[in-house]
Amino acid sequence: MLKFIVKLHPEIAIKSRSVRKRFTKLLENNIKIVLRKLDEKVQVQNNWDNISVVTKSDDAQMRLDFIDGLQRIPGIVQFIEVTETNYENLHDIYEKALDMVGHTVVGKTFCVRCKRQGKHDFTSTDVERYVGGGLNQHVDGASVRLKNPEVTIRLEIKDDKAYVVTHTHHGMAGFPLPTQEDVLSLMSGGFDSGVASYQMIRKGARTHFLFFNLGGAAHEIGVKQASYYIWKRFSSTHKVKFISVDFDPVVAEILENVENSQMGVILKRMMMRAGSQIAEKMGIQALVTGESLGQVSSQTLANLNVIDRVTETLILRPLIQHDKQEIINIARKIGTAEMAETMPEYCGVISKKPTVKAKIAVVEAEEQKFDFDVLNTVIENARIMDIRDIDVEAKHELKEAESVADLPADAVVVDIRSPEEEDATPLEIDGIEVVHLPFFRLASKFADLPQDKDYYLYCTKGVMSQLQALILHENGFANVKVYRP
């Protein structure tokens, strides 16, 4: 049997009783949705100040799957893995603790902490002293240190049950879904938009995804994969939509009619106009962007001020004060970095000298040259789909990027991992030629390879190689497949 005790995010605990009750009920339901996909008979019980999870399975893989599931549910600050046991007296509690966690304090300083509920002839302090004294005497090299110990042994006593904490796991914290209103996140597939979407999910907002396509089929498939990953991993307890808007006509209109230095700001204003109209149709009150102050020319305070004036819809920027490296670090933590690294940069419009201090009067004068029928048309033609359909659609669209596990004798494997990954775990295949060409050089260097051979792209997880294969196919290279050992 496996048992976990889920601790609430501290901000939930300070809510009023009615709000806390609503939040914990939502969290309980979300835990059930995620874990019942693993074990239909899992028991999830709301205990007001925590939520207990019990499964009769003691399978090692099931344990890892439960840990993974709990770590990606918003609202859980941490959860402890406990072993439940009956006991008769203090000495019995000590012996159970020695058997279960005694090995963790060999040669280390430690202390014992106990929480107790119910009527007993001993106090929590009595438990701590007795168990701590016993471990101190009978475990080699162990010594008690009450302040800053290397190991903390945690016990919980409830009535006639003792719970020995064997592991502590951190969750993603935040608020349960959907304790906040829905939001519409502008997804580009890069580092910023993915992390911004994650941050809103973490705050309990059901997050839908809006994509302005500037780069054709490859761009759309890549962004769909990134959006689907974020939804599947962190908010699959609730249905959301993915909306795709073909923005090429809007870009063409800007390039033809707008003064060069104002192009970037006006493109963003057109996106906000479109996003606001789509959000209004969906009953959504806020847009989310991955903008960070000063990161690029369109993200100065002056330019953001001008961009925001185009709509009355609330625009949320959860990354506004983050440095780029901080954003990348979060992306690596949540698993979106590899997809972001493979996404080509689609700027739409590139100004030679973009303004960093846009003036509303100048921008509005330039927008008078813009044919707004073009914008209205792309909004009307926006494609809205259930995000759950992306997985099936993506597999269908990527079917030409064939994946193989067994390589023919004349195959050439192209290792497209970063140089750092390649150095850490070199790829060597007996009898097979391996070419090292990082993904960020693939588009410009692949044509230099002899085109009378078949090439098999390789990366660690297969996501990068699938996307890059599709991009190469779109550019006319039909001799590309994916190697998945």
Salt bridges, closest charged atoms under 4 A:
GLU11 OE2 - HIS9 NE2 3.77
GLU28 OE1 - LYS25 NZ 3.73
GLU28 OE2 - LYS32 NZ 3.24
ASP68 OD2 - ARG72 NE 3.08
ASP68 OD1 - ARG233 NH2 2.74
GLU81 OE2 - ARG63 NE 2.43
GLU81 OE1 - HIS167 ND1 3.59
GLU81 OE1 - HIS169 NE2 2.95
GLU84 OE1 - LYS3 NZ 3.49
GLU84 OE2 - LYS161 NZ 3.73
ASP92 OD2 - LYS96 NZ 3.69
GLU95 OE2 - HIS91 NE2 3.14
GLU156 OE2 - LYS7 NZ 3.48
ASP182 OD2 - ARG206 NE 3.31
ASP182 OD2 - HIS208 NE2 2.98
ASP192 OD1 - LYS324 NZ 2.94
GLU220 OE2 - LYS224 NZ 3.11
GLU220 OE1 - ARG383 NH2 2.80
GLU291 OE2 - LYS268 NZ 3.42
GLU291 OE1 - ARG317 NE 2.45
ASP308 OD1 - ARG317 NH2 2.72
GLU341 OE2 - ARG332 NH2 2.98
GLU366 OE2 - LYS369 NZ 3.07
GLU367 OE2 - ARG269 NE 2.65
GLU367 OE1 - ARG273 NH2 2.80
ASP386 OD2 - ARG388 NH2 2.67
ASP391 OD2 - LYS395 NZ 3.51
GLU393 OE1 - LYS224 NZ 2.28
GLU400 OE1 - HIS473 ND1 3.49
GLU402 OE1 - LYS481 NZ 3.62
ASP415 OD2 - ARG417 NH2 2.80
ASP415 OD2 - HIS436 ND1 3.65
GLU422 OE2 - HIS436 ND1 3.35
GLU433 OE1 - LYS453 NZ 3.72
